[in-house]
Amino acid sequence: MRIDETKRILVTGGAGYIGSHTCKLLAKHGYTPVVFDNLSRGHRHNVKWGPFVQGDLLDRPTLIRTFADYRPAAVVHFAALAYVGESMSQPLLYYRNNFCGSLNLIETMIDAGCTSLVFSSTCAVYGMAESELIHENHSKNPINPYGHSKKMVEQLLRDCGGPHGLRSVSLRYFNAAGAHPDGELTEEHDPETHIIPLVLQCAAGLRQEFEVFGADYPTPDGTAVRDYIHVCDLAEAHLAALRYLKAGGATKVLNLGTGNGHSVRSVISASERVTGRAINVRIADRRPGDPPVLVAAAESTSSVLNWSPQYVDLDEVVGTAWHSMTMASKASKTRCSGSG
């Protein structure tokens, strides 16, 4: 059967955490996600809903062949390195991968006549928050190379609008969290740096303690405050952005968050409630490049994309992550017991 090209979407980084959740949602709504991933941070077992191309964005010939073979109607661009600490120690790696890779992708898109792109950006473009709620028009002063690399791609997308007809939606994520409630997908980074899976690994006995980086921030309990947005809500926003562009929408930059901030200590408490297990905590020094507060003002996103987060209770977000982790653990034990 010939695949409808208007429903074919190239998803860079589609084997990763947020990318795989988005591919699952796209397939549910009749799209064919074509995953383009080098598997350096993603996982082949997450590619279940469409074709897979193993390739790197720095490899222009492979990109060109992929566009010729699949003729995608649009691109959802997740592929990037995303560890703040790593970006501080290896800035060249981040500029090469995140910016140069995106430049290759955008040039290839324009040459192929594909001019709709949803870009995975980040709240790290803001740097230190100017107020409790961060609006899209706040100053963009990143304090780490990761944030700088994403800001540069946003500028590239704006600059390519007039001369090349490229229309894009850049989605500035706050803290992605949780997992699909059916347990089919989970969060699995190596190394794992996200707070919720790390805390839950302590609850599961996989780690002895959870390290809190800084308890002397100017926040109510001294720990950093973040806006935790569920990964399924992120996926829904990408689908809404695709539909917005298909309807002729102009280039936009939008926040993706809930508008509610939770401290690190609050996340630990929620994890203890969800799992019924105590978390052993150790206080460590602050990490370089970490702002004290990052919380989204997301009214523009709701208005432009007709989108709003459905997972607004922290315990529910943590609960989906715990369910997926326990499901993955059971599946692993089943495979091991049947391997002999």
N, C-alpha and C positions, 0 to 999 in steps of 0.2 A: 504494500500500500504506500502511495506517495505521501510523504509528510507535508502538511500545509506549511509553506514557508513563512506565512504571516504569524504562525504560532511557534516558530523555531527561535529559541533564545540562546545565545552563547553566554555561558556562565563561567567566567574565569574564577578560579579558586572554588569551584563547585564541589570539591571533595572535602572541603573544610567544614567547620562547625556551622557558621551562619549560611554558607553557600549550600550545604546539603539540605538544610531545613527549607531554604528557598526553592531548591529544585523539587523537593517533595510537594510543596504547595503549588508550584507552577504546573506540575504534572496533574495534580488534582483538578486544576482549572483548564485542562485541555491543551496546555503548552507542551512543547518538547524541549526540555533543557539539554543543551549540548555542553558537557563539562569540559573545560580546558584547564588542566592542572598539572603542575610538575611533581606533585606528591611529596614535596620537601616538607610540607607541614600538614597536608591533607591526607586522606585515607581512601584507598581504592574501594574498600567495602562500603563507603558512603555514596558511591555512584550507582544508583539503582533505577533511575527514572528516565534515562535517555542515553545517547551515545557518549563515549568518552574519548578524548584526545589527550594523551600525555605529552605535554609540551610546556615550554617556558616562554614567558612574554618577551624575554630578551632574544629569543630565536625567531627573527622576523620571517624567514622562509616557512617555518611551520605554521605561523599565524596566517600567512597568505594562503597556504594550502587549505587551512581549516575554513577560512571564509569562502574560498572557492568551492570546497566540497559541500558545505552545509548552508551557505547563503542565509545567515541569520537575519531576522527582521530587527533585532535589537540586541544589545549587550548589557548584562549585569556584571559589573566588575568588582569582584571581591579580592582577587589575588593580590596579596601584599604581605610583607613582614610586619608584625604588630606588637613587638615586645618593647616597651619604653626603655627598660634597662639595657637591653641589647643595642638599641639605637644609640644610646649614650656612649657605649663602648665601641660600636662599629658603625659610625655614621655613613661611611662610604657604601657599605652594604645596603643600607636603607635607601639612600638616594639613588643608587644604581637600580635596585630591585623595584622600589615603589614608584619612583618618578620615571626613570628611563624605560622601565617595563610598560608603564602607562602610556608614555609617548609612542612607543612601538605599536601598542594596541590601537591608539587613536588614529595614528597615521594609516594603519592597515584598514581600519573601519572606513575612513574617508575615501581611501582608494577603492574600496569595495562597494561604496555607495550606501553604507549602513550608517545612519546618522542619529540614532537614538541610543543613549547610554544612561544607565543608572549606576552611580558611583558610590562605593562604600567608603565614606569619609569618616571623620572622627571628631569628637569634642576636644581632642588634643590640639586642634588648630587654635583654640581660644587661649591656651596657657592659663595664667592665673585669672580666676573669675573676678569680674568687676562687681557683681552683685550676687544675691542668693540664687536668682534664676538667670540663666544665660540665654539671651536672645540671639538670633542669627546675625543681627547688626552690631553685636559687641565687637570690640577690638580683637583682631586675630594676632596674637603674639605667642606662638608656640614656644615651649621651654625645653623641647627635646627634638632630636632629628626625625623621629617618627611623625610628630605633629607637623613639622616643617615640610616633610615629604608629601603629606596629604594636602597641605595648603597649596603647595606648588602644583599639584594635579588639578585642584579646583580652579586655579588661575588659568592653567592650560585649557581646561574645558570652556571657561568663559571666553578666552581669546579665540578659540576655534569656532565660536558660534557664528559670527558674521561672515568671515571669509569662506567657511566650509559648510555652513548650514547645520552644524552639529548642535543638537538639542540634548540637554542632560539634566538629570536630577541628582545632585550630590546630597547624600544623606549622612549627616553628622551623628554617628552613633554615640550614645553615652555607654553605660556598661552592659554589654550583652550578658544574659544570664538564663538559667533554666534549660529545659530540653522538651522535645515533643512529648505530650502527655501519654502517647501510646508506647513510649519506651523504645521505639525503633532506632532513634538516633540519640547520641549522647555527646557530651563535651569531652574531647580527648586531645589535649595538647601535650607536646613533649619538648621542653618541660612545661608542666602545668603552672600557670601564673595567676589564673583567675581565682578570686577569693572563694566563691561558693563551692566549686569542686574541691578546692584545697581543704576547706573546713569540713566538708562531707567525707573526705578521705580520712580525716582524723576521727570522725564519728564511726567510720567503718573499720577502724583499726589499722588502716594502711599507712598512717603517719602517726608519730608519737605526739606531735604538738603542732599548733598553728602559730605561725610567726606574724605578729602585728607590726607593720612597719610604721612606727611613729604613734605615740600616745600623747603628744604635746602640741597637736595642731590647735588653732583657734576655732574649735568646734565644740558643741555642747558636751561631748564626752572625751574630747582630746584625740579621737581617731578620725581618719579621713572620711568624708561624706561623698557618696556617689549616687547617681540615678541609675537603678538597675532595671533594664528593659528586657522583657522576655524575648527569647529568640524567635518564637512563633509570631509575636507582634512585629519584630523586625522583618520577618519574611513577608507578612501581610503588607507592610509598608512598601517593600520592593515591588510586589505585585501591583499595588495601587499606583506607584510611580510609573511602571510600564504602561498601565492603562492611561495615565495622564499624558504621557508622551505620545501614545498612539492616537489620542484624541486631538493632538496638535499643540499640546501645552508647551510653553516657553521654558527656557532654562531656569532652574530654581536651585537654591541651596537651602536645605531644611534640617532642623534638629530632629533626632529620633530619641525620645525619652518619655518618661511618665510625668515629669514635673514634681516628683517626690524624691527627696534625698534620704538615704539610710547610711548610718555610720558603720564602720567595720564591726564595732561591738554589737550593733543591732543585727547584723547578718549572723554573727556567732550565736546570739540569743535565739534568732529564728531557727537556725540549724539545730540547736539543742531541743527546741520545742518539736520540730518536725521529726527528728530521729529518736527523741527520748533518751539521748546520750550526752554526757558531759564532754565538752571540748577543752583539752589542755592548751593553754595559751601562753606564749612567750612574747614579751615586748622587745622589739628591736629598734634600731635607729631608722629614721626616715630614709626612703630611697630618693636619690637625686632625680629631679624631674617630675615629682608627684605634687600637684596642687592640693590644697586642703579640701576644697569643695568644688564639685562639678555636678550641677543639676540643670536640666533642660527646661526652657520655656518652649513648649511644642504647639502653641496655638496656630502658628502659620501652617504647620504640617497638617493639622486637623482640617483647616480651611481649604488648603490647596488640594490635598489628596483624599479628602473625606475619610480620614483614618483616625483612629484613636486606640490606645493600648487597651487590651482586654485583661491582661494579667497585671493588676495593680496592687495586689496583696503580696507582701514579701514572703510570707509563709507559703503561699501557693506557688510562687516562683521557685523557692527552695525545694518545695515538695516535688515538683516535676523533675528537678535535677536529681534528687534522692531516688525517685522511682526509676529513672533511666539508669542510674549507677547500679542499683540493685539488680535490675533486669540484665544489664551487661555482665555483672558478676555471675549471675546464675547461668547465663549462656556460656560464659567462659568455662565454668565448672563442668557443664554438660559436655562441652567439646573435649575437655581433658579426660573426663571419665570414660568417654567413648573412643579415645585414641589408642587404647591398648588392644 
